[in-house]
């Protein structure tokens, strides 16, 4: 396909007539063989930036990503477009891995998705010598930086692959990264020269709004009633998703709830209903939204303070992708600030607690030290905590820490179907049927019902097979299990239970490496991110869009004019420059001593009296200055969650 252009690939496989801003420049950079970092906000079309050049370059594109759900979604979407793709990730059976690797080794896949912990396994390193790699794509590239909000140590080993593929270009992609993280990504991936394509994070159609609100449900109802179209409501815990959805339904707003604890079938059903518009509002934990590209979301409401500006920007950015006006609303009350800081503390259990959880996990899974690598285990967090007298939330965070260090992988149930593949050739299968007549009916029914069962794993339904054979599905499960044990076929039953995958051999808990330096540095960075969120919530004098975008190092944009701060400022009939000039003059005066309105007007000699008065009134209304009984104005600092004044 070397003569094929990027535009032709885009049109042929994706049906688009033109690229989005900056996509073509990024693609051309990769095709020129340059290491490239693409920084595109949520909904900016990151995947096309490696999928299009991947179709042009010779060989397989190796895609490293930590998100199994997104990995599966992209593989499925590529196959629907007639593009061959395979994925290998923690939790797959040996047979599944073998089939995927065979397709890749025989040139039957154009894209090879791999989770980072699988990247440097002996199996992959050996296979790499026989695979022609055309490009390496590192998705969610912020995970490689310990300064990022989702640092994953296995990502640090990606650079080692470059030693084996020295001339292969790398494209790294992320939606959110501060300047510090942008530099770190390029350093960790060994870019020979910096090469960053960064689109503005500005969303001119997205109105950011913050309400300090005690009655959040009433405010949410008003938002849903006043803003037409579909919406997403984000909450922290699963119980609230159901409660708030039921509240909206009682008030005649079609809504449903969504979280990772639902069965895969239920999640898919709810997601499709929302996508198709048969329900307006999805109330969800942050499990909802990844990979969902619904363009006409008119509002995204957060009922709790998010952990970081990165997370908030990504989730809020799911609104208004059709470039029509949408609202990103954050609801908080003063007690939420206390809760958020408390939750942060729980998110970083003490190192000894983490080691105790790891030790207990080995016992719970009946593993001996030095064993367990790549084994998959059903895992019940509540049972685990009850067995060892652990606190569920702190224990979950300890397990997440162990996961980030690359020792385990925690998966929610992802499979919606059971799957099978025959391990024997057709003529050997016929002999087996003749010699084992009891299995003949089910084998014949499988062959009539499903295609491709000799070459790839096929989705099946035990209930459907039972119906065709006029038997209970339990008997189908029993027969398939027997055929599996006889090695006639591989049978992978569907499960709706979460799993833990051991991504390395179990080690002694005392040997579990928890770098004191990294642990405390990462906790400090997380605290900084949370304080940025709190500052965003309590601030009432800086454009919301400017605040968010400045966090990501882009500070050259104008006021958005549509956030709650700008709308209030607009009422004062002042331009941003005029308002800033007035504040620049009067703020130092009012911090030192009280002044009356005449003194303030006189101090702003070059600005009209009406505009000075409008600015002062706005500052009073927004609790920036106060007026005492003697008519003097004084500057006041914003209050914290306890009602005390901040000193800044």
C-alpha positions in Angstrom: 0.0 0.0 0.0 3.0 2.3 -0.3 1.5 4.3 -3.1 -1.7 4.8 -1.2 -2.2 8.3 0.3 -3.6 9.1 3.7 -6.6 10.7 2.2 -7.4 7.6 0.2 -7.2 5.4 3.3 -9.4 7.8 5.3 -12.0 7.8 2.5 -11.9 4.1 1.7 -12.0 2.6 5.3 -13.6 5.4 7.4 -15.7 7.2 4.8 -14.5 10.6 5.8 -13.8 13.3 3.1 -11.4 15.3 5.2 -9.2 15.1 8.3 -9.9 16.9 11.5 -7.5 19.8 12.4 -3.9 18.6 12.9 -4.6 14.9 12.1 -3.0 15.0 8.7 0.1 16.8 10.0 0.6 14.2 12.7 0.1 11.4 10.1 2.6 12.9 7.7 5.2 13.2 10.6 4.8 9.5 11.3 5.0 8.6 7.6 8.2 10.6 7.4 9.7 8.3 10.1 9.8 10.8 12.9 8.9 10.0 16.5 5.8 12.0 17.2 3.8 13.0 20.3 0.1 13.8 19.5 -1.7 15.8 22.2 -5.3 15.8 21.2 -8.2 16.5 23.5 -11.0 14.0 24.1 -12.9 13.4 20.8 -10.1 14.8 18.7 -9.6 11.6 16.7 -6.4 10.2 18.2 -6.9 6.6 16.9 -6.9 7.7 13.3 -3.5 9.3 13.8 -1.9 5.8 14.0 -4.5 3.7 12.2 -4.3 5.6 8.9 -0.5 5.5 8.7 -0.6 1.9 9.9 -2.6 1.0 6.8 0.1 2.7 4.6 3.3 1.4 6.2 4.6 -2.1 5.5 4.2 -4.5 8.4 2.2 -4.6 11.6 1.4 -1.6 13.8 2.1 -2.5 17.4 -0.4 -0.6 19.6 0.4 -0.5 23.3 -2.6 0.5 25.5 -3.6 -0.3 29.1 -7.4 -0.1 28.5 -8.7 -3.6 27.7 -12.2 -2.4 27.0 -11.0 0.2 24.6 -8.6 -2.3 23.0 -11.5 -4.7 22.3 -13.6 -1.9 21.0 -11.0 -0.7 18.5 -10.2 -4.3 17.3 -13.9 -4.9 16.7 -14.3 -1.6 14.9 -11.3 -2.2 12.7 -12.6 -5.7 11.8 -16.0 -4.2 10.9 -14.1 -2.0 8.4 -12.4 -5.0 6.8 -9.1 -4.3 8.6 -7.4 -7.3 10.3 -6.5 -6.7 14.0 -5.6 -8.8 17.0 -5.2 -8.1 20.7 -3.4 -9.8 23.5 -3.9 -8.8 27.1 -4.0 -10.1 30.6 -6.7 -12.6 31.3 -6.7 -14.4 27.9 -6.4 -18.2 27.9 -3.3 -19.8 26.5 -5.4 -21.0 23.5 -6.6 -17.5 22.8 -3.1 -16.1 22.9 -1.9 -18.9 20.7 -4.5 -18.2 18.0 -3.9 -14.4 18.1 -0.1 -14.9 17.8 -0.5 -17.4 14.9 -2.6 -14.8 13.0 0.1 -12.2 13.6 3.0 -14.4 12.7 1.3 -15.5 9.5 0.7 -11.9 8.4 -3.0 -12.1 9.0 -3.2 -8.9 11.1 -2.4 -5.3 10.3 -2.8 -4.1 13.9 -1.5 -5.8 17.0 -2.9 -4.5 20.3 -0.9 -5.4 23.4 -1.2 -4.5 27.0 2.1 -3.1 28.5 2.6 -5.9 31.0 2.6 -8.4 28.0 5.2 -6.4 26.0 8.4 -8.0 27.4 7.2 -11.5 28.0 9.5 -14.2 26.7 6.8 -15.3 24.3 6.5 -11.9 22.7 10.3 -11.2 22.6 10.8 -14.5 20.8 7.9 -13.8 18.4 9.2 -10.3 17.7 12.1 -11.7 15.7 9.5 -13.1 13.2 7.1 -10.1 13.0 7.7 -7.2 10.6 6.8 -4.2 12.7 6.1 -1.0 10.8 5.3 1.4 13.6 4.8 1.5 17.4 1.8 3.4 18.8 1.7 4.2 22.5 -1.8 5.1 23.4 -2.6 6.8 26.8 1.0 7.9 26.7 0.7 9.9 30.0 0.8 6.6 31.8 4.6 6.5 31.2 5.2 9.6 33.4 5.3 9.3 37.1 4.1 13.0 37.1 1.0 12.0 35.2 -2.4 11.3 36.8 -2.4 7.6 35.8 1.2 6.5 36.1 1.7 2.8 35.2 5.3 1.4 35.8 5.0 -1.3 33.0 4.9 1.6 30.5 8.5 2.4 31.5 9.6 -0.8 29.7 8.2 0.2 26.3 11.5 2.0 25.5 13.3 -1.4 25.8 11.5 -2.6 22.7 13.2 0.3 20.8 16.5 -1.5 21.3 15.2 -4.4 19.2 13.4 -2.2 16.7 15.9 0.7 16.3 14.6 2.2 13.1 10.9 1.9 13.8 9.0 5.2 14.3 7.0 5.7 17.5 3.8 7.7 17.8 2.6 8.5 21.4 -0.9 9.8 22.0 -2.7 11.3 24.9 -5.7 13.6 25.5 -4.3 15.3 28.6 -0.8 16.2 29.7 0.8 19.1 31.5 4.0 20.6 30.0 6.1 18.5 32.6 4.4 15.3 31.5 4.8 16.2 27.8 8.6 16.5 28.3 8.7 13.3 30.4 6.8 11.2 27.8 9.4 12.1 25.0 12.3 11.5 27.4 11.0 8.1 28.6 10.3 7.0 25.0 13.7 8.1 23.8 12.7 10.7 21.2 15.9 11.8 19.5 14.4 15.3 19.1 11.3 16.8 20.6 8.3 16.6 18.2 5.0 17.5 19.6 1.7 18.3 17.9 -0.6 20.0 20.3 -4.1 21.1 19.5 -5.6 23.8 21.6 -7.7 22.5 24.5 -10.1 25.3 24.0 -13.7 24.2 23.5 -15.6 27.4 22.3 -19.0 25.6 22.4 -18.6 24.1 25.9 -19.9 26.3 28.8 -18.2 25.4 32.1 -20.4 26.1 35.1 -19.9 25.5 38.8 -22.6 25.6 41.5 -21.8 25.6 45.2 -25.1 23.8 46.0 -26.4 22.1 49.1 -29.5 20.6 47.3 -27.7 19.0 44.4 -30.6 16.8 43.3 -32.9 19.8 42.9 -30.2 21.6 40.9 -29.6 18.5 38.7 -33.4 18.3 38.0 -33.4 21.9 36.9 -30.5 21.3 34.6 -32.1 18.2 33.0 -35.4 20.1 32.6 -33.9 23.3 31.2 -31.2 21.8 28.9 -32.7 19.7 26.1 -31.0 16.6 24.7 -28.9 13.7 26.2 -26.7 14.0 29.2 -24.2 12.2 31.4 -24.2 12.5 35.2 -21.0 11.4 36.9 -21.0 10.2 40.6 -18.3 8.5 42.7 -20.0 5.3 43.9 -22.2 2.7 42.4 -25.1 3.0 44.9 -25.6 6.7 43.9 -25.9 5.8 40.2 -29.1 3.8 40.9 -30.5 6.3 43.5 -30.0 9.4 41.2 -31.4 7.6 38.1 -34.5 6.5 40.1 -34.9 10.1 41.3 -34.8 11.4 37.7 -37.2 8.8 36.6 -39.7 9.8 39.4 -39.5 13.3 38.0 -40.2 12.2 34.4 -36.7 12.3 33.1 -35.8 9.1 31.2 -32.6 7.9 32.9 -30.7 4.7 33.7 -27.6 3.9 35.7 -24.3 2.3 34.7 -21.2 1.0 36.5 -18.5 -1.6 36.1 -20.3 -4.0 38.5 -23.1 -4.7 36.1 -23.1 -7.7 33.8 -21.5 -7.2 30.4 -24.9 -7.8 28.7 -26.6 -5.2 30.9 -23.8 -2.6 30.3 -24.1 -3.1 26.6 -27.9 -2.9 26.6 -27.9 0.4 28.7 -25.1 1.9 26.6 -27.0 1.2 23.3 -30.2 2.6 24.7 -28.5 5.8 25.6 -26.6 6.0 22.3 -29.8 5.5 20.3 -31.7 8.2 22.3 -34.3 6.0 23.9 -33.2 7.3 27.3 -31.9 10.8 27.9 -29.6 10.7 30.9 -27.0 8.1 32.0 -26.0 8.3 35.6 -22.6 6.6 36.0 -19.3 6.1 37.6 -16.3 7.0 35.5 -16.7 3.5 33.9 -19.0 5.1 31.4 -17.7 7.1 28.5 -14.4 5.6 27.5 -14.5 5.0 23.7 -18.0 6.3 23.4 -18.2 8.9 20.7 -21.8 10.3 20.9 -21.6 13.8 19.3 -24.8 15.3 20.6 -24.4 15.2 24.4 -25.8 18.5 25.6 -24.7 18.3 29.3 -22.2 16.6 31.5 -22.8 17.0 35.2 -20.4 16.0 38.0 -22.1 15.5 41.3 -18.8 15.1 43.2 -15.4 16.8 42.9 -13.1 14.9 40.5 -9.7 13.8 41.5 -7.8 15.8 38.9 -8.2 18.4 36.2 -7.1 15.7 33.7 -10.0 13.4 34.7 -12.5 16.3 34.7 -11.4 17.7 31.4 -11.7 14.3 29.7 -15.1 13.5 31.2 -16.6 17.0 30.7 -15.2 16.9 27.2 -17.7 14.2 26.2 -20.2 17.0 25.9 -20.8 18.9 22.6 -18.6 17.0 20.3 -20.9 18.1 17.4 -19.6 21.6 18.1 -23.0 22.9 19.2 -23.4 24.4 22.6 -23.2 22.1 25.6 -22.7 22.5 29.3 -20.2 21.0 31.7 -21.5 21.5 35.2 -19.7 20.8 38.5 -21.9 20.6 41.6 -20.2 20.8 45.0 -20.7 21.9 48.5 -18.1 22.9 51.1 -18.2 19.4 52.8 -17.2 17.9 49.5 -13.8 19.5 49.8 -13.2 17.7 53.1 -14.4 14.4 51.6 -12.2 14.8 48.6 -9.1 15.3 50.7 -10.1 12.3 52.9 -10.6 10.1 49.8 -7.1 11.1 48.6 -5.6 9.9 51.8 -7.4 6.6 51.4 -6.1 6.3 47.9 -2.5 6.0 49.2 -2.5 3.3 51.8 0.7 3.0 53.8 3.4 0.8 52.2 3.1 -1.8 55.0 -0.7 -2.1 54.4 0.0 -2.6 50.7 2.4 -5.4 51.5 -0.1 -7.1 53.9 -2.7 -7.0 51.1 -0.3 -8.6 48.7 0.7 -11.3 51.2 -3.0 -12.1 51.8 -3.7 -12.2 48.1 -1.2 -14.9 47.6 -2.8 -16.9 50.3 -6.3 -16.2 49.0 -5.4 -17.4 45.5 -3.5 -20.5 46.9 -0.2 -19.5 45.2 3.3 -20.4 46.3 6.1 -17.9 46.0 7.7 -18.1 42.5 4.4 -19.4 40.9 1.3 -17.9 39.4 2.5 -15.9 36.4 -0.3 -15.4 33.8 -2.8 -17.3 35.9 -6.4 -16.0 36.0 -8.5 -16.1 39.1 -12.1 -15.1 39.9 -11.9 -12.5 42.7 -14.6 -11.3 45.2 -13.3 -8.2 46.9 -15.9 -8.3 49.7 -15.1 -12.0 50.5 -11.4 -11.2 50.4 -11.8 -8.3 52.9 -14.0 -10.4 55.2 -11.5 -13.2 55.2 -8.6 -11.1 56.2 -10.4 -8.3 58.1 -9.5 -5.6 55.6 -11.3 -2.3 54.9 -12.8 -2.6 51.3 -12.0 0.9 50.0 -8.5 1.0 51.3 -7.9 -2.5 50.2 -9.2 -1.8 46.7 -6.7 1.2 46.5 -3.9 -1.1 47.7 -4.7 -3.6 45.0 -4.7 -0.7 42.4 -1.3 0.3 43.7 0.0 -3.3 43.3 -1.6 -3.3 39.8 0.2 0.0 38.8 3.5 -1.5 39.9 2.9 -4.3 37.4 2.4 -7.3 39.7 -1.3 -7.9 39.0 -4.1 -6.8 36.6 -7.7 -6.4 37.8 -10.3 -6.9 35.2 -14.0 -6.5 35.4 -16.0 -9.2 33.5 -15.7 -8.2 29.8 -17.0 -11.2 28.0 -20.6 -11.1 26.8 -20.5 -14.6 25.2 -19.1 -18.0 25.8 -16.6 -19.0 23.0 -15.3 -22.2 21.4 -12.8 -23.4 18.8 -12.2 -26.9 17.6 -8.6 -28.2 18.3 -8.8 -31.1 15.9 -9.0 -31.3 12.1 -12.3 -32.0 10.4 -11.4 -35.6 9.5 -10.3 -36.3 13.0 -13.4 -34.7 14.4 -15.5 -37.0 12.2 -13.7 -40.1 13.6 -14.3 -38.8 17.1 -18.1 -38.5 16.3 -18.2 -42.0 15.0 -16.4 -43.4 18.1 -18.3 -41.2 20.6 -21.9 -41.2 19.4 -23.2 -39.4 22.6 -21.4 -36.2 21.5 -22.5 -36.4 17.8 -25.7 -34.3 18.2 -24.0 -31.4 19.9 -21.0 -31.3 17.5 -23.3 -31.4 14.5 -25.5 -28.6 15.9 -22.4 -26.4 16.6 -21.1 -27.0 13.0 -24.6 -26.0 11.6 -25.0 -23.0 13.9 -21.6 -21.3 13.8 -19.0 -20.7 11.1 -15.3 -20.5 11.4 -15.1 -22.7 14.5 -11.9 -24.5 13.1 -9.9 -21.3 12.6 -10.9 -18.8 15.3 -12.8 -18.5 18.5 -16.6 -18.3 17.8 -19.2 -16.7 20.1 -21.8 -19.2 21.1 -24.9 -19.3 23.3 -25.5 -22.4 25.5 -29.1 -21.5 25.8 -29.5 -21.4 22.0 -27.8 -24.7 21.5 -30.0 -26.2 24.3 -33.1 -25.0 22.5 -32.0 -26.5 19.2 -31.3 -29.8 20.9 -34.4 -29.6 23.2 -32.3 -29.9 26.4 -31.5 -27.6 29.3 -28.5 -25.3 28.9 -26.8 -26.9 31.9 -26.4 -30.1 29.9 -24.8 -28.1 27.1 -22.3 -26.6 29.5 -21.6 -30.1 30.9 -21.0 -31.6 27.3 -18.8 -28.6 26.2 -16.8 -29.0 29.4 -16.3 -32.7 28.7 -15.2 -32.0 25.1 -12.8 -29.3 26.4 -11.3 -31.8 28.9 -10.9 -34.3 26.0 -9.1 -31.6 24.1 -11.5 -31.9 21.2 -12.3 -28.2 21.5 -11.5 -25.2 23.6 -14.5 -23.9 25.6 -14.3 -20.5 27.4 -17.4 -19.9 29.4 -18.7 -16.4 29.8 -18.4 -15.0 33.3 -19.9 -11.9 35.0 -17.4 -12.0 37.9 -14.3 -9.8 38.2 -10.9 -11.4 37.9 -7.4 -10.9 39.0 -4.5 -11.9 36.6 -1.1 -12.4 38.1 1.2 -10.6 35.6 4.3 -11.8 37.4 5.3 -14.6 39.7 4.2 -14.2 43.3 7.1 -12.8 45.3 7.6 -12.5 49.1 5.6 -9.6 50.4 8.7 -8.3 52.1 10.3 -8.0 48.7 7.5 -6.1 47.2 9.2 -2.9 45.9 7.5 0.2 47.0 9.9 3.1 46.3 9.6 5.5 49.1 10.7 8.3 46.8 8.1 7.5 44.1 5.4 6.7 46.6 5.6 10.0 48.4 6.3 12.0 45.2 3.2 10.5 43.5 1.1 11.2 46.6 2.3 14.8 46.6 1.5 15.2 42.9 -2.0 13.7 43.4 -2.5 16.3 46.2 -1.5 19.1 43.9 -3.9 17.9 41.3 -6.8 17.8 43.8 -6.0 21.3 45.1 -6.2 22.5 41.5 -9.7 21.0 41.2 -10.7 22.6 44.5 -9.3 26.0 43.4 -11.2 25.6 40.1 -14.4 25.0 42.1 -14.1 27.8 44.6 -12.8 30.4 42.2 -15.4 33.0 41.0 -13.2 35.6 39.2 -11.3 33.7 36.5 -12.8 32.3 33.3 -13.4 28.6 33.8 -12.0 27.7 30.4 -8.9 29.8 31.0 -8.3 28.1 34.3 -8.6 24.6 32.9 -6.5 25.2 29.8 -3.8 27.1 31.7 -3.4 24.0 33.8 -2.3 22.2 30.6 0.2 25.0 29.8 -1.9 26.9 27.2 -2.4 30.4 28.6 -2.8 32.5 25.5 -6.6 32.2 25.1 -9.3 34.8 25.6 -12.2 34.6 28.0 -14.7 32.0 26.8 -17.6 34.4 27.4 -20.1 31.6 28.2 -19.0 30.0 31.5 -20.7 31.1 34.7 -17.9 33.5 35.6 -17.9 35.2 32.2 -21.7 35.4 32.1 -21.6 37.3 35.5 -18.7 39.5 34.3 -20.6 40.3 31.1 -23.4 41.7 33.2 -21.0 44.4 34.4 -20.7 45.5 30.8 -16.9 45.3 30.9 -14.3 43.9 28.6 -11.8 41.5 30.0 -9.1 44.1 29.6 -11.1 46.9 31.3 -12.0 44.6 34.2 -8.4 43.4 34.7 -7.1 47.0 34.5 -9.6 48.1 37.3 -8.7 45.1 39.5 -5.0 45.7 39.0 -5.4 49.2 40.4 -7.9 48.7 43.3 -6.8 45.3 44.6 -3.5 46.5 46.1 -5.3 49.6 47.7 -8.1 47.5 49.3 -5.6 44.9 50.6 -3.8 47.7 52.6 -6.8 49.8 53.8 -10.5 50.5 53.3 -11.5 52.9 50.5 -14.8 54.5 49.6 -16.2 54.5 46.1 -15.0 58.0 45.3 -11.4 57.1 46.2 -11.6 54.0 43.9 -13.1 56.0 41.0 -10.3 58.6 41.5 -7.6 55.9 41.5 -8.9 54.6 38.1 -8.6 58.1 36.6 -8.4 56.9 33.0 -11.5 54.6 33.2 -15.1 55.9 33.3 -16.8 56.1 36.7 -19.7 53.9 35.5 -17.3 51.0 34.6 -15.4 51.3 37.9 -18.7 51.1 39.8 -19.8 48.1 37.8 -16.6 46.3 38.5 -16.8 47.1 42.2 -20.4 45.9 42.3 -19.4 42.6 40.6 -16.5 42.1 43.0 -18.9 42.6 46.0 -21.5 40.2 44.5 -18.8 37.6 44.0 -17.4 37.9 47.5 -14.1 39.4 46.4 -14.5 42.7 48.3 -16.8 43.6 51.2 -18.3 46.9 52.3 -18.3 47.8 56.0 -20.9 49.9 57.9 -18.7 53.0 57.4 -19.0 52.6 53.6 -15.4 51.5 53.1 -14.6 48.7 50.7 -11.9 46.0 51.7 -10.4 43.1 49.7 -11.2 39.7 51.1 -9.7 36.3 50.4 -11.9 33.4 49.4 -13.1 31.1 52.2 -12.2 27.5 52.6 -14.6 24.7 53.4 -14.5 25.6 57.1 -15.5 29.2 56.5 -12.0 30.6 57.1 -10.4 32.9 54.6 -7.6 31.7 52.4 -4.4 33.7 52.8 -3.5 33.9 49.1 
